[in-house]
Amino acid sequence: MFCPHCGSQQPEGSKFCAVCGRELQAPAAQATAQAPVVQMPAAQASTAQVPTSQAPATQSAPSAARTFPTAPTAHAQAGRALGRRSAVMIFAAVLALVFMFQAWFSFPFVNKFLNAAVASGAGGFTGMETAIVQSVSPSVTMPELFTLGNTVGSIADAGAQQVSLYSSYGATDSSLLQMKQMVSTFGTVSLVTKVLFALWVICIVALVVGVALRLFRGFDAVLFFALAGTAVVALVCTIGSFVLGGIVEGLISDMASYSSSSSSVNLTMSLLSPFMAPAYGAVVTIVLGAAGTLSSLVLKD
């Protein structure tokens, strides 16, 4: 072995160097003896161990965070969660939209006039007249009624001009009074048809918006009021059909009172009564609107 201080060779097992007299120690033993001197304080050792203890928690954090994106948002949950209540309301609203574009008003006198013409055999073409009767529909939709109301309004305006012209000439006979009454009646009919058409359009917009809000936002208050309003408007139109029919029948009755009584006038009166009636579209819309409204109050999602 060699002395680590002077480098001289010494016998194995010697404790002191024979040349320099210092204690002999092997390098490995000296390193081992000096190693315990380099120690960390307890506080630093505990601090150094923190990353080791935190490593699993840090690694597990991403796995916990991955569960949040899979959860649906509040709007998505509201849009997908359709229970019995919402399903019935939406189903009733969609069907109501379909029947709102069907016939809402009918004119029974049209078929009665055509059938009377066929029965009389006018022109000798009974088969052709029968085919015409079968092809003519006495029912109209709300847009068609609106167009008819505008036509009646134009007739009322033209009649008002004639009344003004006759009045300027000093005419005061029964025909002038009859014309004034006709102008007033036609003006009322035109105004009523325009109001009903406006309410009909509002109901359509409300139903579409209500269904969209319920499907995509989970908000069903608009749909509830849209169904209730649609049922009310359809009921008003049903009642209004009888009112309009009664107005026209009253006008015809007054016109007949100014004319001489004859079989042709009596026949016309019988054919024009009833003049107007509700059609299946309005009746079904009332039922659907009422059913949707009641389901929203009784059923639960």
GIRA-V346440 format. One record per backbone hydrogen bond with DSSP energy under -0.5 kcal/mol. NH is the residue of the N-H (numbers start at 1). CO is the residue of the C=O. E is the energy in kcal/mol with one decimal. If there is no record, write none. Layout:
BEGIN
NH/CO/E ; NH/CO/E
END
This chain:
BEGIN
3/8/-2.8 ; 7/3/-1.5 ; 10/1/-3.4 ; 14/11/-1.6 ; 17/22/-3.0 ; 21/17/-0.9 ; 24/15/-3.6 ; 30/26/-2.5 ; 31/27/-2.5 ; 32/28/-2.1 ; 33/29/-2.4 ; 34/30/-2.2 ; 35/31/-1.4 ; 36/32/-0.7 ; 37/34/-1.1 ; 38/34/-0.7 ; 38/35/-1.0 ; 39/37/-1.3 ; 45/41/-2.6 ; 46/42/-2.2 ; 47/43/-1.9 ; 48/44/-2.7 ; 49/45/-1.3 ; 50/47/-1.1 ; 51/47/-0.5 ; 53/49/-1.9 ; 54/50/-2.3 ; 55/51/-1.4 ; 56/52/-0.5 ; 58/54/-2.6 ; 59/55/-2.3 ; 60/56/-2.2 ; 61/57/-1.2 ; 62/58/-0.6 ; 63/59/-0.6 ; 64/60/-1.7 ; 65/61/-2.3 ; 66/62/-1.6 ; 67/64/-1.0 ; 68/65/-1.2 ; 69/65/-0.6 ; 70/66/-0.5 ; 71/68/-1.3 ; 77/73/-2.5 ; 78/74/-2.4 ; 79/75/-2.3 ; 80/76/-2.2 ; 81/77/-2.1 ; 82/80/-1.9 ; 83/81/-0.7 ; 84/300/-0.6 ; 87/83/-2.4 ; 88/84/-2.5 ; 89/85/-2.1 ; 90/86/-2.7 ; 91/87/-2.5 ; 92/88/-2.6 ; 93/89/-2.2 ; 94/90/-2.5 ; 95/91/-2.2 ; 96/92/-2.3 ; 97/93/-2.1 ; 98/94/-1.6 ; 99/95/-2.4 ; 100/96/-1.6 ; 101/98/-1.1 ; 102/99/-1.1 ; 104/140/-1.9 ; 105/140/-2.0 ; 106/277/-3.0 ; 107/138/-1.6 ; 108/106/-0.5 ; 109/275/-0.5 ; 110/107/-1.8 ; 111/107/-0.6 ; 112/108/-1.7 ; 113/109/-2.7 ; 114/110/-2.3 ; 115/111/-2.9 ; 116/112/-2.0 ; 117/113/-2.1 ; 118/114/-2.3 ; 119/115/-2.6 ; 120/116/-1.7 ; 121/117/-0.8 ; 121/118/-0.8 ; 122/117/-1.3 ; 124/121/-1.4 ; 125/122/-0.6 ; 126/124/-0.6 ; 129/125/-2.4 ; 130/126/-2.2 ; 131/127/-1.9 ; 132/128/-2.0 ; 133/129/-2.3 ; 134/130/-2.1 ; 135/131/-1.5 ; 136/132/-1.4 ; 138/136/-0.5 ; 140/105/-3.0 ; 145/141/-2.3 ; 146/142/-2.3 ; 147/143/-2.2 ; 148/144/-2.4 ; 149/145/-2.7 ; 150/146/-2.0 ; 151/147/-1.9 ; 152/148/-2.4 ; 153/149/-2.3 ; 154/150/-2.0 ; 155/151/-2.1 ; 156/152/-2.3 ; 157/153/-2.2 ; 158/154/-2.3 ; 159/155/-2.5 ; 160/156/-2.3 ; 161/157/-1.7 ; 162/158/-1.8 ; 163/159/-2.6 ; 164/160/-2.2 ; 165/161/-2.1 ; 166/162/-2.8 ; 167/163/-2.5 ; 168/164/-1.6 ; 169/165/-0.9 ; 169/166/-0.5 ; 170/167/-1.4 ; 171/166/-2.1 ; 177/173/-1.5 ; 178/174/-2.5 ; 179/175/-2.2 ; 180/176/-2.3 ; 181/177/-2.1 ; 182/178/-2.1 ; 183/179/-2.5 ; 184/180/-2.2 ; 185/181/-2.4 ; 186/182/-2.8 ; 187/183/-2.1 ; 188/184/-1.9 ; 189/185/-2.4 ; 190/186/-2.3 ; 191/187/-2.1 ; 192/188/-2.4 ; 193/189/-2.2 ; 194/190/-1.7 ; 195/191/-2.1 ; 196/192/-2.5 ; 197/193/-2.1 ; 198/194/-2.1 ; 199/195/-2.2 ; 200/196/-2.1 ; 201/197/-2.2 ; 202/198/-2.1 ; 203/199/-2.1 ; 204/200/-1.8 ; 205/201/-2.2 ; 206/202/-2.4 ; 207/203/-2.4 ; 208/204/-2.2 ; 209/205/-2.5 ; 210/206/-2.6 ; 211/207/-2.4 ; 212/208/-2.1 ; 213/209/-2.6 ; 214/210/-1.9 ; 215/211/-2.2 ; 216/212/-2.4 ; 217/213/-1.9 ; 218/213/-0.9 ; 219/213/-1.6 ; 220/218/-0.6 ; 224/220/-2.0 ; 225/221/-2.1 ; 226/222/-2.2 ; 227/223/-2.4 ; 228/224/-2.2 ; 229/225/-2.8 ; 230/226/-2.4 ; 231/227/-2.1 ; 232/228/-2.0 ; 233/229/-2.7 ; 234/230/-2.6 ; 235/231/-2.0 ; 236/232/-2.7 ; 237/233/-2.6 ; 238/234/-2.1 ; 239/235/-2.6 ; 240/236/-3.2 ; 241/237/-2.0 ; 242/238/-1.1 ; 243/239/-2.1 ; 244/240/-3.3 ; 245/241/-2.2 ; 246/242/-2.5 ; 247/243/-2.3 ; 248/244/-2.4 ; 249/245/-2.5 ; 250/246/-2.4 ; 251/247/-2.2 ; 252/248/-2.5 ; 253/249/-2.4 ; 254/250/-2.3 ; 255/251/-2.5 ; 256/252/-2.3 ; 257/253/-1.6 ; 258/254/-1.0 ; 259/255/-0.6 ; 259/256/-0.7 ; 266/262/-2.0 ; 267/263/-2.1 ; 268/264/-2.3 ; 269/265/-2.3 ; 270/266/-2.0 ; 271/267/-1.9 ; 272/268/-1.9 ; 273/270/-0.5 ; 274/272/-0.5 ; 277/106/-2.3 ; 279/104/-1.9 ; 281/103/-2.0 ; 282/103/-0.6 ; 283/279/-1.5 ; 284/280/-2.7 ; 285/281/-1.9 ; 286/282/-1.9 ; 287/283/-1.8 ; 288/284/-2.6 ; 289/285/-2.7 ; 290/286/-2.4 ; 291/287/-2.6 ; 292/288/-2.6 ; 293/289/-1.9 ; 294/290/-2.6 ; 295/291/-2.4 ; 296/292/-1.5 ; 297/293/-0.8 ; 297/294/-0.7 ; 298/294/-1.8 ; 299/295/-2.2
END
